Amino acid sequence: MMELIRTLWRGKWTILLATIIALCLGGYYALGLADPDYQSRAELTLEVRTGQVVDIESVMSGVSTETAALNTEIEIILSGRLLGKLVDELALTEDPEFNPDLREPSPMAIVTGTLRGLIAPLTDRETREDDPQVPRNKAIDLLRNTLTASVRRDTYVFTIAATTGDPDKSARIVNTLANLYLEDQISVKFEATEQAVAWLSQRVTELEQEFRQKEDALTTARAETELISPEALQGLNVQAKDLRERLEDMRASAARAEASAEQLQDLAVAGDRAAIVEETGDPTLQGLLADIAAGDADAETLFAQRLDTLVENARNTAARIRSQANALADSYQTLQQRIDRQSVDLARIQQMEREAEATRTLYETFLTRLKETTVQRGLQQADSRILSDAIPGEKVAPRTTRIAALSLVLGAMIGIAIVLVRQFMHNSFRSAEELESATGLPVLGQIPKMPFEAREGLIGYLHDKPTSAAAEAVRNLRTSLLLSDIDNPPKVIMSTSAVPGEGKTTQAIALTQNLAGLDKKVLLIEGDIRRQTLSEYFRDVPEGGILTALSGEKPLHEVVFHDDRLGADVLMGEKSRVNAADLFSSDRFRDFLNRARDAYDFVIIDTPPVLMVPDGRVIGQHADAILFSVAWDRTNRTQVMAALREFESVKLRITGIALAQIDPKGMRRYGYTGGYGAYSGYGKGYYDAT
């Protein structure tokens, strides 16, 4: 986390610059590039309690106040039907804002139109262009995008808003849409009322005709049947009940009379005069029974005759009662049939009366509704009313403050992203700590970039600016190098690098000039005989060089030349037919270095890059110290580590590393503002200006 914070702090100027650029771009867009938008609003409320002149809720109900119904009203406001009326009312097809065909075509629109024309069939394109509904439909779609409608929470208040490039146009659109919405509500109700009147009129006519037909059928039914009423039918039922009870009693009496006649006949056959007298209780028989007992002979004849008379009377009585019972049964049967017939007729007439009454009630109800609906014509009111009309719109876009805030945030995010991506992709070295941590070798010096254009200006700069930051950085390098081995200070020093262009030659020349400033005798040898770049730093270079010295054709002091500005001798390289690595591996080269050690206090050898050719590793076998140059923020970590492995493969130890070509401004840009050598801001008071 702390490393992330340090990384962001080092890149604070990048983040700040990105933020400022984003803020400027956002301000330019908001204040100069973006077209302003103006929004107008109107408020409408739903009439929950409507004051209708006539109550016809069953015919025409108002708008429901449920959430779904309120949202439905929002959809109605933004429906294509109302928006189409609005387009026609305000002639928006003649407005370039709602008719893209009237706008000045942009280059992108021209290209898009051309591609669309190539893709679409010609016939379809001509059909669309000739169709007058196409501009109107486009205007409706664009108008819908400029409109918003919403319901204020916990209220019945609608808010309609329009956003266009003209404040007056926004207000005009909103007010017109609100009026069209109210007119549409009235129109819908009027149409519904007209439909209700037409339907009710037809239904009333049908019901009236049906009622008349049922009345006529009822009158005919009453004429065809006996005049009967529920009360009369109830009386007949009572009469039938009495008759039934009498019939039952008479049948019982007939049964008893028949039984008595049968019993008396049985007694007569049995001849038991005492039982007969007891059964009949007849006084005559009682007197005759007494005379018989007294021995009167005529009494027996008279007794028999009297008994026959009584038996005949009993039989006649039983027959008479049975005849009366049968007559009463026939009367009961006739009465019961009459009751059944009249019950059926009464039920049928009552059913017809109920149907006629129901038809009459329905007819009267529909007739009443028809009259109410007819009266309601022309009295329809909208379910909503306008609370506040729209006024010329206020500017809502671009929102300068918001854009500025977003630009600041976006700029900061982009700056942070740049810093983090740069840090993530960073594969070179920007500080001595990074270099020492990666290589495990000490950084002996940090050399800033020297301000000269051509290579030949290096020596002049070192000579003319002996107290500059670069010169002091070279002195620090010299001191660190000489103190790297106090007991055996190095005399032969090799300067090399991983790849070309890392400042090893500049470093070798600067170190030579600095050592010569100690009143020491110094020899600078160009070990890179393949490229021979030293000739670009010195003027009037004599003939001869290292090959001449190795051959022994001339003594060393005749081959080298002395540069007064450098204060040291220089031995230039020469082209050789022999491979350079083989040349430096020879005994002649070793003998040559031994003679140089005796003749000079210090010998500085500028060698080729290690990863290019093996010359540096060969020459390093004869050097007392190897100084490895790494270009600041340029040399790849992989290249540095590969070069060091090349030295390890031949058992050579790197004395130290020089972080070269440091850009002080770049260091400050990356946030390394102190403690990094002579170019540090803290050391400005000690040095001349570059």
C-alpha positions as CSV (number, residue, x, y, z in Angstrom):
1,M,0.0,0.0,0.0
2,M,2.8,2.4,0.9
3,E,4.6,1.6,-2.4
4,L,1.4,2.5,-4.2
5,I,1.2,5.7,-2.4
6,R,4.8,6.5,-3.1
7,T,4.3,5.7,-6.8
8,L,1.3,8.0,-6.9
9,W,3.2,10.7,-5.1
10,R,6.1,10.5,-7.5
11,G,3.6,10.9,-10.4
12,K,1.7,13.7,-8.8
13,W,2.7,16.2,-11.5
14,T,1.5,13.8,-14.2
15,I,-1.8,13.4,-12.3
16,L,-2.0,17.1,-11.9
17,L,-1.3,17.7,-15.5
18,A,-3.9,15.2,-16.6
19,T,-6.4,16.7,-14.3
20,I,-5.8,20.2,-15.6
21,I,-6.0,19.0,-19.2
22,A,-9.3,17.1,-18.5
23,L,-10.7,20.2,-16.7
24,C,-9.8,22.4,-19.7
25,L,-11.3,20.0,-22.2
26,G,-14.4,19.7,-20.0
27,G,-14.7,23.5,-19.7
28,Y,-14.2,23.8,-23.5
29,Y,-16.9,21.3,-24.1
30,A,-19.3,22.8,-21.6
31,L,-18.7,26.5,-22.5
32,G,-17.9,26.4,-26.2
33,L,-18.7,23.1,-27.9
34,A,-21.9,21.7,-26.4
35,D,-25.2,23.1,-27.4
36,P,-27.2,24.3,-24.4
37,D,-30.5,22.6,-23.5
38,Y,-33.4,24.2,-21.7
39,Q,-36.0,22.4,-19.7
40,S,-39.6,23.6,-19.0
41,R,-42.1,21.9,-16.6
42,A,-45.8,21.9,-16.1
43,E,-47.8,20.3,-13.3
44,L,-51.2,18.7,-13.6
45,T,-53.3,17.1,-10.9
46,L,-55.7,14.2,-11.1
47,E,-59.2,15.2,-9.8
48,V,-60.0,12.6,-7.2
49,R,-63.5,14.1,-6.4
50,T,-65.2,15.2,-9.6
51,G,-68.3,17.5,-9.5
52,Q,-70.5,15.9,-12.2
53,V,-73.9,17.6,-12.9
54,V,-75.5,14.2,-13.3
55,D,-74.2,11.1,-11.5
56,I,-73.7,8.4,-14.2
57,E,-70.9,6.4,-12.5
58,S,-72.3,3.2,-14.1
59,V,-72.0,4.7,-17.5
60,M,-68.8,6.8,-17.4
61,S,-66.4,6.3,-14.4
62,G,-63.4,8.6,-13.7
63,V,-59.7,7.6,-13.7
64,S,-58.7,5.2,-11.0
65,T,-56.2,6.4,-8.5
66,E,-54.3,3.2,-8.2
67,T,-50.6,3.2,-9.0
68,A,-51.1,1.2,-12.2
69,A,-53.7,3.6,-13.4
70,L,-51.5,6.6,-12.6
71,N,-48.6,5.0,-14.6
72,T,-51.0,4.3,-17.4
73,E,-51.8,8.0,-17.5
74,I,-48.1,8.7,-17.9
75,E,-48.0,6.4,-20.9
76,I,-51.0,8.1,-22.4
77,I,-49.3,11.5,-22.1
78,L,-46.2,10.1,-23.9
79,S,-48.3,8.0,-26.4
80,G,-47.7,8.3,-30.1
81,R,-51.3,9.5,-30.7
82,L,-50.9,12.6,-28.4
83,L,-47.3,13.3,-29.6
84,G,-48.5,13.1,-33.2
85,K,-51.2,15.7,-32.5
86,L,-48.5,17.8,-30.8
87,V,-46.2,17.5,-33.9
88,D,-49.1,18.6,-36.1
89,E,-50.2,21.4,-33.7
90,L,-46.7,23.0,-33.5
91,A,-45.6,22.0,-37.0
92,L,-42.5,20.4,-35.6
93,T,-41.7,18.7,-38.9
94,E,-40.6,22.1,-40.0
95,D,-38.2,22.5,-37.1
96,P,-34.6,21.3,-37.7
97,E,-34.3,20.1,-34.2
98,F,-37.1,17.5,-34.8
99,N,-36.5,17.0,-38.5
100,P,-32.9,15.8,-39.2
101,D,-33.4,16.3,-42.9
102,L,-33.5,20.1,-42.4
103,R,-30.1,20.2,-40.5
104,E,-26.8,21.0,-42.1
105,P,-25.3,17.6,-42.7
106,S,-22.1,16.8,-40.8
107,P,-19.2,14.9,-42.4
108,M,-20.1,11.8,-40.3
109,A,-23.8,12.1,-41.3
110,I,-22.7,12.3,-45.0
111,V,-20.6,9.2,-44.7
112,T,-23.3,7.4,-42.8
113,G,-26.0,8.4,-45.3
114,T,-23.9,7.2,-48.2
115,L,-23.2,3.8,-46.6
116,R,-26.9,3.5,-45.8
117,G,-27.8,4.4,-49.3
118,L,-25.5,1.7,-50.7
119,I,-26.8,-0.9,-48.4
120,A,-30.6,-0.2,-48.7
121,P,-32.3,-1.1,-51.9
122,L,-33.1,1.8,-54.2
123,T,-36.9,1.1,-54.3
124,D,-37.1,1.0,-50.5
125,R,-35.2,4.3,-50.3
126,E,-37.5,6.0,-52.8
127,T,-40.5,4.7,-50.9
128,R,-39.3,6.1,-47.7
129,E,-38.4,9.5,-49.2
130,D,-41.8,9.9,-50.8
131,D,-43.8,8.8,-47.7
132,P,-45.0,12.0,-45.9
133,Q,-45.3,10.0,-42.7
134,V,-41.6,9.4,-42.4
135,P,-40.6,13.0,-41.3
136,R,-43.6,13.0,-38.9
137,N,-42.7,9.6,-37.4
138,K,-39.1,10.8,-37.0
139,A,-40.3,14.0,-35.3
140,I,-42.5,11.9,-33.0
141,D,-39.5,9.8,-32.0
142,L,-37.2,12.8,-31.4
143,L,-40.0,14.6,-29.5
144,R,-40.5,11.5,-27.2
145,N,-36.7,11.7,-26.4
146,T,-37.1,15.3,-25.3
147,L,-40.1,14.6,-23.0
148,T,-40.4,13.2,-19.5
149,A,-43.4,12.6,-17.4
150,S,-43.6,11.4,-13.8
151,V,-45.9,11.2,-10.8
152,R,-44.9,12.9,-7.6
153,R,-44.7,10.4,-4.8
154,D,-47.7,10.1,-2.5
155,T,-49.7,12.6,-4.6
156,Y,-51.9,12.7,-7.7
157,V,-49.7,15.3,-9.3
158,F,-48.2,14.8,-12.8
159,T,-45.0,16.6,-13.9
160,I,-44.4,17.0,-17.6
161,A,-41.0,18.3,-18.8
162,A,-39.5,19.1,-22.2
163,T,-35.8,19.7,-22.9
164,T,-34.9,21.5,-26.2
165,G,-32.4,24.0,-27.4
166,D,-34.8,26.9,-27.0
167,P,-36.4,27.9,-23.7
168,D,-39.5,29.3,-25.3
169,K,-39.9,26.2,-27.4
170,S,-39.7,23.9,-24.4
171,A,-42.4,25.9,-22.6
172,R,-44.6,25.9,-25.7
173,I,-44.2,22.1,-26.2
174,V,-45.1,21.4,-22.5
175,N,-48.1,23.7,-22.4
176,T,-49.5,22.4,-25.7
177,L,-49.0,18.8,-24.6
178,A,-50.8,19.5,-21.3
179,N,-53.8,21.1,-23.1
180,L,-53.9,18.2,-25.7
181,Y,-53.9,15.7,-22.8
182,L,-56.9,17.4,-21.2
183,E,-58.7,17.7,-24.5
184,D,-58.0,14.1,-25.1
185,Q,-59.6,13.1,-21.8
186,I,-62.7,15.2,-22.7
187,S,-62.8,13.7,-26.2
188,V,-62.6,10.2,-24.9
189,K,-65.4,10.8,-22.4
190,F,-67.5,12.4,-25.1
191,E,-67.0,9.5,-27.5
192,A,-67.8,7.1,-24.7
193,T,-71.0,9.1,-23.9
194,E,-72.0,9.1,-27.5
195,Q,-71.5,5.3,-27.7
196,A,-73.4,4.9,-24.5
197,V,-76.4,7.0,-25.8
198,A,-76.5,5.0,-29.0
199,W,-76.3,1.7,-27.2
200,L,-78.8,2.7,-24.5
201,S,-81.3,4.0,-27.2
202,Q,-81.2,0.7,-29.0
203,R,-81.5,-1.3,-25.8
204,V,-84.4,0.8,-24.6
205,T,-86.3,0.3,-27.8
206,E,-85.7,-3.5,-27.6
207,L,-86.8,-3.6,-24.0
208,E,-89.9,-1.6,-24.7
209,Q,-90.9,-3.9,-27.5
210,E,-90.2,-7.0,-25.3
211,F,-92.2,-5.5,-22.5
212,R,-95.2,-4.9,-24.7
213,Q,-95.1,-8.4,-26.0
214,K,-95.0,-9.9,-22.5
215,E,-97.9,-7.6,-21.4
216,D,-100.0,-8.8,-24.4
217,A,-99.2,-12.5,-23.7
218,L,-100.2,-12.0,-20.0
219,T,-103.5,-10.5,-21.0
220,T,-104.2,-13.3,-23.4
221,A,-103.3,-15.9,-20.8
222,R,-105.7,-14.3,-18.2
223,A,-108.5,-14.3,-20.8
224,E,-108.0,-17.9,-21.7
225,T,-108.1,-19.2,-18.1
226,E,-110.6,-19.0,-15.2
227,L,-110.3,-15.9,-13.2
228,I,-108.4,-17.1,-10.3
229,S,-106.4,-15.6,-7.5
230,P,-104.1,-17.1,-4.9
231,E,-106.8,-16.4,-2.2
232,A,-109.5,-18.2,-4.2
233,L,-107.2,-21.1,-4.8
234,Q,-106.5,-21.2,-1.1
235,G,-110.3,-21.4,-0.4
236,L,-110.7,-24.3,-2.7
237,N,-107.8,-26.0,-0.9
238,V,-109.7,-25.5,2.4
239,Q,-112.9,-26.8,0.8
240,A,-111.1,-29.8,-0.5
241,K,-109.7,-30.5,2.9
242,D,-113.1,-30.4,4.5
243,L,-114.6,-32.6,1.8
244,R,-111.7,-35.1,2.3
245,E,-112.3,-35.2,6.0
246,R,-116.1,-35.8,5.5
247,L,-115.4,-38.5,2.9
248,E,-113.1,-40.2,5.4
249,D,-115.8,-40.0,8.1
250,M,-118.5,-41.3,5.8
251,R,-116.4,-44.2,4.6
252,A,-115.8,-45.1,8.2
253,S,-119.5,-44.9,8.9
254,A,-120.3,-47.1,5.9
255,A,-117.8,-49.6,7.1
256,R,-119.3,-49.7,10.6
257,A,-122.8,-50.1,9.2
258,E,-121.8,-52.9,7.0
259,A,-120.0,-54.6,9.8
260,S,-123.1,-54.2,12.1
261,A,-125.3,-55.7,9.4
262,E,-123.0,-58.6,8.9
263,Q,-122.8,-59.3,12.6
264,L,-126.5,-59.1,13.0
265,Q,-127.0,-61.6,10.1
266,D,-124.5,-63.9,11.8
267,L,-126.4,-63.8,15.1
268,A,-129.7,-64.4,13.2
269,V,-128.2,-67.5,11.7
270,A,-126.9,-68.6,15.0
271,G,-130.3,-68.2,16.6
272,D,-129.0,-66.8,19.9
273,R,-132.0,-64.6,20.7
274,A,-130.4,-63.2,23.9
275,A,-127.3,-62.1,22.0
276,I,-129.4,-60.6,19.2
277,V,-131.4,-58.6,21.8
278,E,-128.2,-57.4,23.5
279,E,-126.6,-56.5,20.1
280,T,-129.6,-54.6,18.7
281,G,-131.0,-53.2,22.0
282,D,-134.4,-53.2,20.3
283,P,-137.3,-52.8,22.9
284,T,-139.6,-54.8,20.6
285,L,-137.2,-57.7,20.5
286,Q,-136.8,-57.5,24.2
287,G,-140.7,-57.7,24.7
288,L,-141.0,-60.6,22.3
289,L,-138.0,-62.3,24.0
290,A,-140.0,-62.1,27.2
291,D,-143.2,-63.4,25.6
292,I,-141.2,-66.3,24.1
293,A,-139.9,-67.0,27.6
294,A,-143.5,-67.0,28.8
295,G,-144.4,-69.6,26.2
296,D,-146.2,-67.5,23.7
297,A,-146.1,-69.3,20.4
298,D,-146.7,-66.3,18.2
299,A,-143.9,-64.4,19.9
300,E,-141.2,-66.5,18.1
301,T,-142.7,-65.8,14.7
302,L,-142.9,-62.1,15.5
303,F,-139.3,-62.2,16.9
304,A,-138.1,-63.7,13.6
305,Q,-140.0,-61.2,11.5
306,R,-138.7,-58.3,13.7
307,L,-135.1,-59.6,13.3
308,D,-135.5,-59.8,9.6
309,T,-136.7,-56.3,9.5
310,L,-133.8,-55.1,11.6
311,V,-131.3,-56.9,9.4
312,E,-132.8,-55.4,6.3
313,N,-132.8,-52.0,7.8
314,A,-129.1,-52.4,8.7
315,R,-128.2,-53.5,5.2
316,N,-130.2,-50.6,3.7
317,T,-128.5,-48.2,6.0
318,A,-125.0,-49.5,5.1
319,A,-125.8,-49.3,1.4
320,R,-127.1,-45.8,1.7
321,I,-124.0,-44.6,3.6
322,R,-121.7,-46.3,1.0
323,S,-123.6,-44.6,-1.8
324,Q,-123.2,-41.2,-0.1
325,A,-119.5,-41.9,0.4
326,N,-119.1,-42.6,-3.3
327,A,-120.9,-39.5,-4.3
328,L,-118.8,-37.5,-1.9
329,A,-115.6,-39.1,-3.4
330,D,-116.6,-38.1,-6.9
331,S,-117.1,-34.5,-5.7
332,Y,-113.7,-34.5,-4.0
333,Q,-112.1,-35.8,-7.2
334,T,-113.7,-33.1,-9.3
335,L,-112.7,-30.4,-6.8
336,Q,-109.1,-31.7,-6.7
337,Q,-108.8,-31.7,-10.5
338,R,-110.1,-28.1,-10.5
339,I,-107.5,-27.1,-7.9
340,D,-104.7,-28.7,-9.9
341,R,-105.7,-27.0,-13.1
342,Q,-106.1,-23.6,-11.5
343,S,-102.7,-24.1,-9.7
344,V,-100.9,-24.6,-13.0
345,D,-102.7,-21.7,-14.6
346,L,-101.9,-19.5,-11.6
347,A,-98.3,-20.5,-11.7
348,R,-98.0,-19.8,-15.4
349,I,-99.7,-16.4,-15.0
350,Q,-97.5,-15.5,-12.0
351,Q,-94.4,-16.4,-14.0
352,M,-95.5,-14.3,-16.9
353,E,-96.2,-11.4,-14.5
354,R,-92.7,-11.7,-13.0
355,E,-91.1,-11.7,-16.4
356,A,-93.1,-8.8,-17.5
357,E,-92.3,-6.9,-14.3
358,A,-88.6,-7.7,-14.7
359,T,-88.7,-6.5,-18.2
360,R,-90.5,-3.4,-17.2
361,T,-88.0,-2.7,-14.4
362,L,-85.0,-3.2,-16.8
363,Y,-86.7,-1.0,-19.3
364,E,-87.3,1.8,-16.8
365,T,-83.7,1.5,-15.6
366,F,-82.2,1.8,-19.1
367,L,-84.7,4.6,-19.9
368,T,-83.5,6.5,-16.8
369,R,-79.8,5.9,-17.8
370,L,-80.5,7.0,-21.3
371,K,-82.1,10.3,-20.1
372,E,-79.1,10.9,-17.7
373,T,-76.6,10.1,-20.4
374,T,-78.4,12.4,-22.8
375,V,-78.3,15.2,-20.3
376,Q,-74.6,14.6,-19.7
377,R,-73.8,15.6,-23.3
378,G,-71.7,18.7,-23.4
379,L,-71.1,18.6,-19.6
380,Q,-68.0,16.4,-19.7
381,Q,-64.9,17.5,-17.7
382,A,-61.4,16.3,-17.8
383,D,-60.2,14.0,-15.0
384,S,-57.1,16.3,-14.6
385,R,-56.5,20.0,-14.4
386,I,-53.4,22.1,-14.8
387,L,-51.8,23.3,-11.6
388,S,-49.0,25.4,-13.1
389,D,-48.2,26.3,-16.7
390,A,-44.7,26.0,-18.1
391,I,-42.6,29.1,-18.3
392,P,-39.5,29.6,-20.5
393,G,-37.1,26.8,-19.7
394,E,-34.0,27.0,-17.5
395,K,-30.7,25.8,-18.7
396,V,-30.1,22.2,-17.7
397,A,-27.3,21.1,-20.0
398,P,-24.5,21.2,-20.2
399,R,-24.1,21.4,-16.4
400,T,-20.8,23.2,-16.1
401,T,-20.3,22.5,-12.5
402,R,-21.0,18.8,-12.8
403,I,-18.9,18.6,-16.0
404,A,-16.0,20.3,-14.2
405,A,-16.3,18.0,-11.3
406,L,-16.5,14.9,-13.5
407,S,-13.6,16.3,-15.6
408,L,-11.5,16.7,-12.4
409,V,-12.3,13.1,-11.3
410,L,-11.8,11.7,-14.8
411,G,-8.6,13.6,-15.3
412,A,-7.3,12.4,-11.9
413,M,-8.3,8.8,-12.8
414,I,-6.5,9.1,-16.2
415,G,-3.4,10.6,-14.5
416,I,-3.4,7.8,-11.9
417,A,-3.9,5.2,-14.7
418,I,-1.0,6.7,-16.6
419,V,1.3,6.7,-13.6
420,L,0.3,3.1,-12.7
421,V,0.6,1.8,-16.2
422,R,3.9,3.6,-16.6
423,Q,5.0,2.1,-13.4
424,F,3.7,-1.3,-14.4
425,M,5.4,-1.2,-17.8
426,H,8.6,0.4,-16.4
427,N,11.4,-2.0,-17.0
428,S,14.4,0.2,-16.6
429,F,16.2,1.9,-13.7
430,R,15.3,5.4,-12.3
431,S,17.2,5.3,-9.0
432,A,20.4,3.9,-7.5
433,E,18.3,2.0,-5.0
434,E,16.5,0.2,-7.8
435,L,19.7,-0.6,-9.6
436,E,21.6,-1.8,-6.5
437,S,18.5,-3.9,-5.4
438,A,18.3,-5.6,-8.9
439,T,22.0,-6.2,-9.5
440,G,23.5,-6.6,-6.0
441,L,26.3,-4.3,-7.0
442,P,27.2,-0.8,-5.7
443,V,26.3,2.3,-7.7
444,L,29.5,4.2,-7.6
445,G,28.2,7.3,-9.4
446,Q,25.2,9.0,-10.9
447,I,26.0,11.1,-13.9
448,P,23.5,13.6,-15.2
449,K,23.0,14.2,-18.9
450,M,25.5,16.8,-20.1
451,P,24.1,19.7,-22.2
452,F,26.0,19.4,-25.4
453,E,24.7,18.8,-28.9
454,A,27.5,17.1,-30.8
455,R,29.9,14.6,-29.3
456,E,32.9,16.9,-29.9
457,G,31.4,19.3,-27.4
458,L,31.9,16.9,-24.5
459,I,35.5,17.7,-23.8
460,G,34.9,21.4,-24.2
461,Y,32.0,21.3,-21.7
462,L,34.1,19.4,-19.2
463,H,37.0,21.8,-19.6
464,D,34.8,25.0,-19.5
465,K,32.5,23.8,-16.7
466,P,34.8,22.3,-14.0
467,T,32.3,23.1,-11.2
468,S,29.1,22.0,-13.0
469,A,26.8,19.3,-11.5
470,A,28.0,16.9,-14.2
471,A,31.7,17.5,-13.4
472,E,31.0,17.0,-9.7
473,A,29.1,13.8,-10.4
474,V,32.2,12.5,-12.3
475,R,34.4,13.5,-9.3
476,N,32.1,11.5,-7.0
477,L,32.4,8.6,-9.4
478,R,36.2,8.9,-9.5
479,T,36.4,9.0,-5.7
480,S,34.1,6.0,-5.3
481,L,36.1,4.1,-7.9
482,L,39.5,4.8,-6.4
483,L,38.3,4.0,-2.9
484,S,36.7,0.8,-4.0
485,D,40.0,-0.9,-3.1
486,I,42.0,1.3,-0.8
487,D,44.9,-1.2,-0.5
488,N,45.3,-1.7,-4.2
489,P,43.9,1.3,-6.1
490,P,43.0,0.4,-9.7
491,K,45.3,1.6,-12.4
492,V,43.7,0.0,-15.5
493,I,40.0,0.9,-15.5
494,M,37.6,-0.6,-18.1
495,S,34.4,1.3,-19.0
496,T,31.7,-0.8,-20.6
497,S,27.9,-1.3,-20.9
498,A,25.3,-3.8,-22.0
499,V,24.2,-2.2,-25.2
500,P,25.3,0.9,-27.3
501,G,24.3,4.4,-26.4
502,E,24.4,4.1,-22.6
503,G,27.1,6.7,-22.0
504,K,30.1,4.4,-21.4
505,T,32.4,6.4,-23.8
506,T,31.2,9.7,-22.3
507,Q,31.9,8.3,-18.9
508,A,35.4,7.1,-20.0
509,I,36.4,10.5,-21.4
510,A,34.9,12.3,-18.4
511,L,36.8,10.0,-15.9
512,T,40.0,10.5,-17.9
513,Q,39.7,14.3,-17.8
514,N,38.9,14.1,-14.1
515,L,41.8,11.9,-13.2
516,A,44.1,14.1,-15.3
517,G,43.0,17.0,-13.1
518,L,44.7,15.3,-10.2
519,D,48.1,15.9,-12.0
520,K,48.2,12.3,-12.9
521,K,49.4,10.9,-16.2
522,V,46.4,9.2,-17.8
523,L,46.0,7.3,-21.0
524,L,42.6,6.8,-22.7
525,I,42.5,3.7,-25.0
526,E,39.8,3.1,-27.5
527,G,39.0,-0.6,-27.1
528,D,36.0,-0.4,-29.4
529,I,38.1,-0.8,-32.6
530,R,35.0,-2.1,-34.5
531,R,33.2,1.3,-34.4
532,Q,35.9,3.8,-33.5
533,T,33.7,6.4,-32.0
534,L,36.5,8.4,-30.3
535,S,37.3,10.2,-33.5
536,E,34.0,12.0,-33.1
537,Y,35.2,13.5,-29.8
538,F,38.7,14.7,-30.9
539,R,39.8,17.0,-33.7
540,D,43.0,16.5,-35.8
541,V,43.6,12.9,-34.8
542,P,47.1,11.6,-36.0
543,E,47.6,8.4,-37.9
544,G,48.3,5.3,-36.1
545,G,46.6,3.7,-33.1
546,I,46.4,0.6,-31.0
547,L,47.4,-1.8,-33.8
548,T,50.6,0.2,-34.4
549,A,51.3,0.1,-30.6
550,L,50.7,-3.6,-30.4
551,S,53.0,-4.3,-33.4
552,G,55.9,-2.5,-31.8
553,E,56.6,-0.6,-35.0
554,K,56.6,2.6,-33.0
555,P,57.1,3.2,-29.4
556,L,54.0,4.0,-27.3
557,H,54.8,7.7,-26.9
558,E,54.9,8.2,-30.6
559,V,51.5,6.4,-31.2
560,V,49.5,8.3,-28.6
561,F,48.6,12.0,-28.9
562,H,48.0,14.5,-26.1
563,D,44.8,16.5,-25.9
564,D,45.4,19.7,-24.0
565,R,41.7,20.2,-23.1
566,L,41.5,16.7,-21.9
567,G,44.8,16.9,-20.1
568,A,45.6,13.3,-21.0
569,D,47.0,11.0,-23.8
570,V,44.7,9.2,-26.2
571,L,45.3,6.0,-28.1
572,M,42.9,5.7,-31.0
573,G,41.6,2.4,-32.3
574,E,42.5,1.0,-35.7
575,K,40.7,-1.3,-38.1
576,S,42.2,-4.8,-38.0
577,R,41.9,-7.8,-40.2
578,V,42.3,-9.9,-37.1
579,N,39.2,-10.6,-35.0
580,A,39.1,-8.0,-32.2
581,A,38.5,-10.6,-29.5
582,D,41.5,-12.6,-30.7
583,L,43.6,-9.4,-30.8
584,F,42.8,-8.5,-27.2
585,S,43.4,-12.1,-26.1
586,S,47.0,-12.0,-27.4
587,D,50.1,-11.8,-25.4
588,R,51.0,-8.6,-27.3
589,F,48.0,-6.9,-25.8
590,R,49.0,-8.1,-22.3
591,D,52.5,-6.9,-22.8
592,F,51.2,-3.6,-24.2
593,L,49.1,-3.0,-21.1
594,N,52.1,-3.8,-18.9
595,R,54.1,-1.1,-20.6
596,A,51.2,1.3,-20.3
597,R,51.0,0.5,-16.5
598,D,54.6,1.5,-16.2
599,A,54.3,4.6,-18.3
600,Y,51.0,6.0,-16.9
601,D,49.3,6.5,-13.5
602,F,45.9,5.4,-14.9
603,V,44.8,3.7,-18.0
604,I,41.2,4.0,-19.1
605,I,39.9,1.6,-21.7
606,D,36.6,2.2,-23.5
607,T,35.3,-1.2,-24.6
608,P,32.4,-2.3,-26.8
609,P,29.0,-3.3,-25.3
610,V,29.1,-6.7,-23.6
611,L,25.9,-8.0,-25.3
612,M,27.1,-7.1,-28.8
613,V,30.6,-8.6,-28.9
614,P,32.9,-10.5,-26.5
615,D,35.7,-7.9,-26.6
616,G,34.7,-6.4,-23.2
617,R,35.0,-9.7,-21.4
618,V,38.4,-10.3,-23.0
619,I,39.8,-6.9,-22.1
620,G,38.3,-7.2,-18.6
621,Q,40.8,-10.1,-17.8
622,H,43.5,-7.4,-17.8
623,A,41.7,-4.6,-16.0
624,D,42.0,-3.7,-12.3
625,A,38.5,-2.3,-12.2
626,I,35.4,-2.7,-14.4
627,L,32.9,0.2,-14.5
628,F,29.5,-0.8,-15.9
629,S,27.3,2.0,-17.3
630,V,23.5,1.8,-17.2
631,A,21.5,4.5,-19.0
632,W,18.9,6.1,-16.7
633,D,15.3,5.1,-17.5
634,R,16.3,3.5,-20.8
635,T,18.4,0.3,-20.4
636,N,16.2,-2.7,-20.1
637,R,16.5,-4.7,-16.8
638,T,16.8,-7.9,-18.9
639,Q,19.7,-6.4,-20.8
640,V,21.5,-5.4,-17.7
641,M,21.1,-8.8,-16.0
642,A,22.1,-10.6,-19.2
643,A,25.3,-8.5,-19.4
644,L,26.2,-9.2,-15.8
645,R,25.7,-12.9,-16.4
646,E,28.2,-12.6,-19.3
647,F,30.8,-11.3,-16.9
648,E,30.0,-13.9,-14.3
649,S,30.4,-16.6,-16.9
650,V,34.1,-15.7,-17.3
651,K,34.6,-15.1,-13.5
652,L,34.9,-11.3,-13.8
653,R,33.7,-9.2,-10.9
654,I,32.1,-5.8,-11.7
655,T,33.7,-3.2,-9.5
656,G,30.7,-0.9,-9.6
657,I,27.9,0.6,-11.7
658,A,27.5,4.1,-13.0
659,L,23.9,5.3,-13.5
660,A,24.4,7.6,-16.5
661,Q,22.5,10.1,-18.6
662,I,20.2,11.1,-15.8
663,D,17.6,13.7,-16.7
664,P,17.1,16.0,-13.6
665,K,13.7,17.2,-15.0
666,G,12.7,13.6,-15.6
667,M,13.7,12.7,-12.1
668,R,11.5,15.5,-10.7
669,R,8.7,14.5,-13.0
670,Y,8.9,11.0,-11.6
671,G,9.0,12.3,-8.1
672,Y,12.6,11.6,-7.2
673,T,13.3,15.0,-5.8
674,G,16.2,14.5,-3.4
675,G,19.2,12.5,-2.4
676,Y,20.1,11.2,-5.8
677,G,23.5,12.6,-6.6
678,A,24.8,15.9,-7.9
679,Y,21.8,16.7,-10.0
680,S,19.6,16.8,-6.8
681,G,17.8,20.0,-6.2
682,Y,19.4,20.2,-2.8
683,G,22.8,20.6,-4.4
684,K,22.1,23.5,-6.7
685,G,23.9,25.9,-4.4
686,Y,27.1,24.0,-4.7
687,Y,27.4,23.9,-8.5
688,D,27.5,26.3,-11.4
689,A,24.5,26.2,-13.7
690,T,24.8,23.3,-16.1
